[in-house]
Amino acid sequence: MQTPLLLAQMILAIALMAAILLQQRGTGLGGAFGGEVTAYRSRRGIERTLFRLTIVLATLFVAFSLLNLLPQTV
């Protein structure tokens, strides 16, 4: 039982990293050092889908992590 959970958790971790890295980057610290300040805007299209997918993957990753902590009953 533990091996499939660990495998699923590793797959979720890789998918979560990919989803985070694919998201569009903002100005970051550029605004603190005189960089361009952009107005707040809403997410649209694929950006919104990717954002929601990231939330779902993070929730699943936490759930699988907690399931791995449960004691095994054989």
JOTAKA-V259222 format. One record per residue. N is the residue number from 1. RES is the residue in one letter. NEAR is the number of other C-alpha atoms within 10 Angstrom. Layout:
BEGIN
N|RES|NEAR ; N|RES|NEAR
END
This chain:
BEGIN
1|M|9 ; 2|Q|12 ; 3|T|9 ; 4|P|9 ; 5|L|14 ; 6|L|15 ; 7|L|11 ; 8|A|14 ; 9|Q|20 ; 10|M|14 ; 11|I|12 ; 12|L|19 ; 13|A|17 ; 14|I|11 ; 15|A|17 ; 16|L|20 ; 17|M|13 ; 18|A|12 ; 19|A|18 ; 20|I|15 ; 21|L|10 ; 22|L|12 ; 23|Q|14 ; 24|Q|9 ; 25|R|8 ; 26|G|10 ; 27|T|11 ; 28|G|9 ; 29|L|9 ; 30|G|11 ; 31|G|12 ; 32|A|10 ; 33|F|7 ; 34|G|8 ; 35|G|11 ; 36|E|10 ; 37|V|12 ; 38|T|9 ; 39|A|6 ; 40|Y|6 ; 41|R|6 ; 42|S|7 ; 43|R|11 ; 44|R|10 ; 45|G|7 ; 46|I|10 ; 47|E|14 ; 48|R|13 ; 49|T|12 ; 50|L|18 ; 51|F|18 ; 52|R|13 ; 53|L|16 ; 54|T|19 ; 55|I|15 ; 56|V|12 ; 57|L|19 ; 58|A|18 ; 59|T|13 ; 60|L|17 ; 61|F|20 ; 62|V|14 ; 63|A|12 ; 64|F|17 ; 65|S|15 ; 66|L|10 ; 67|L|15 ; 68|N|16 ; 69|L|9 ; 70|L|9 ; 71|P|8 ; 72|Q|9 ; 73|T|5 ; 74|V|4
END
